[in-house]
Amino acid sequence: LRTWKEDYELWKSSQTVIGAACYIFLGILAVISVLNLVNTMINSVRVRKKELGMIQAIGMSDSQLMKMLQLEGLFYTMGTLFISVGLGSLAGYPVFLYAKNQGLFEISAYHYPVKVAVILAVALLLVQLLLAAGISRSVRKDSIIERIRFSD
């Protein structure tokens, strides 16, 4: 014969394990997503290295190049945020309703994860800014002539 306290403690510990597994899975997805953003931006600049060299040869300054790379990264980041936070939020509520109706994990209340959404947005923006600065520094290492002549 078990008491309700024993069942409650068992339920709490299983909720902790399930929550930890979910956050680990989401962390892995976040790392993959950030690496995809990094790969997209680096590949975009590598492929257009000759084009960027020509644009700089006719008058684009280093600060304008940096601004262009930041805006390009911001475009990727806003698309990522729209899909992940926007569409993910819209898809999350019906999943909650399904879980509530089916009695999955004893879910009964919905709380929008504002803190997580803000952390995601800030982290993506910081990664994008650091990435744009790194790519710009990498591009500026080569002279304009080398960028135009020796591109892949």
C-alpha positions in Angstrom: 0.0 0.0 0.0 1.4 3.4 -1.0 0.5 6.8 0.2 -0.3 9.8 -2.0 3.0 11.5 -0.9 5.0 8.6 -2.4 3.0 8.8 -5.6 3.5 12.6 -5.6 7.2 12.3 -5.1 7.4 9.7 -7.9 5.4 12.0 -10.2 7.7 15.0 -9.3 10.8 13.1 -10.1 9.5 11.8 -13.4 8.5 15.3 -14.3 12.0 16.5 -13.6 13.5 13.7 -15.7 11.1 14.4 -18.6 11.8 18.1 -18.4 15.5 17.6 -18.4 15.3 15.3 -21.4 13.2 17.9 -23.3 15.6 20.7 -22.5 18.6 18.6 -23.6 16.8 17.8 -26.8 16.0 21.5 -27.4 19.6 22.4 -26.6 20.9 20.0 -29.2 18.4 21.5 -31.7 19.6 25.0 -30.8 23.2 24.1 -31.4 22.4 22.6 -34.8 20.4 25.7 -35.7 23.2 28.1 -34.7 25.7 26.0 -36.7 23.3 26.2 -39.6 23.2 30.0 -39.4 27.0 30.1 -39.1 27.4 27.8 -42.1 24.9 29.8 -44.2 26.6 33.1 -43.6 30.1 31.8 -44.1 29.2 30.0 -47.3 27.4 33.0 -48.6 30.4 35.3 -48.1 32.9 32.6 -49.4 30.9 32.1 -52.6 30.6 35.9 -53.2 34.1 36.8 -52.2 35.0 37.9 -55.8 31.8 40.0 -56.0 32.5 41.7 -52.6 36.0 42.4 -53.7 34.7 44.1 -56.9 32.2 46.1 -55.0 34.9 47.3 -52.6 37.2 48.1 -55.6 34.6 50.5 -57.0 34.1 52.3 -53.7 32.4 50.3 -50.9 34.1 51.1 -47.6 34.9 48.5 -44.9 32.2 50.0 -42.6 29.7 49.6 -45.5 30.8 46.0 -46.0 30.3 45.4 -42.2 26.9 47.0 -42.3 25.9 44.9 -45.3 27.0 41.7 -43.7 25.1 42.6 -40.5 21.9 43.3 -42.4 22.3 40.0 -44.3 22.8 38.2 -41.0 19.8 40.1 -39.5 17.7 38.9 -42.4 18.6 35.3 -41.7 18.1 35.8 -38.0 14.7 37.4 -38.4 13.6 34.5 -40.6 14.8 32.0 -38.0 13.0 33.9 -35.2 9.8 34.2 -37.2 9.7 30.5 -37.9 10.9 29.3 -34.5 9.2 31.7 -32.2 6.3 32.8 -34.3 5.2 29.6 -36.0 6.4 27.5 -33.1 4.2 29.4 -30.7 1.2 29.0 -33.0 1.9 25.3 -33.2 2.6 24.9 -29.5 -0.8 25.8 -28.3 -2.7 23.1 -30.2 -0.2 20.6 -28.9 -0.9 21.8 -25.4 -4.7 21.4 -26.0 -4.2 17.9 -27.3 -2.0 16.9 -24.3 -4.6 18.4 -21.9 -7.5 16.6 -23.6 -5.6 13.3 -23.6 -4.4 13.7 -20.1 -0.7 13.5 -21.1 1.8 14.2 -18.3 -1.1 15.6 -16.2 -0.9 18.9 -18.2 -3.7 21.3 -17.2 -2.4 24.9 -17.6 -0.6 26.7 -20.5 2.1 29.3 -19.8 3.7 31.0 -22.7 7.5 30.7 -22.3 8.3 34.4 -22.7 11.7 34.1 -20.9 12.8 31.3 -23.3 11.6 33.2 -26.4 13.5 36.4 -25.3 16.7 34.4 -24.5 16.5 32.7 -27.9 16.1 36.1 -29.7 18.9 37.7 -27.8 21.2 34.7 -28.3 20.6 34.6 -32.0 21.2 38.3 -32.4 24.4 38.1 -30.5 25.6 35.2 -32.5 24.7 37.0 -35.7 26.6 40.2 -34.7 29.7 38.2 -33.6 29.5 36.2 -36.8 29.2 39.3 -39.0 32.2 40.9 -37.3 34.3 37.7 -37.7 33.4 37.3 -41.3 34.1 40.9 -42.1 37.5 40.7 -40.4 38.2 37.5 -42.3 37.3 39.1 -45.6 39.4 42.2 -44.9 42.5 40.1 -44.3 42.9 39.6 -48.0 43.6 42.6 -50.2 41.0 43.6 -52.7 43.2 42.4 -55.6 43.5 39.0 -53.9 39.8 38.7 -53.4 39.0 39.5 -57.0 41.8 37.4 -58.5 42.0 34.3 -56.3 38.4 33.4 -55.5 37.0 29.9 -55.5 
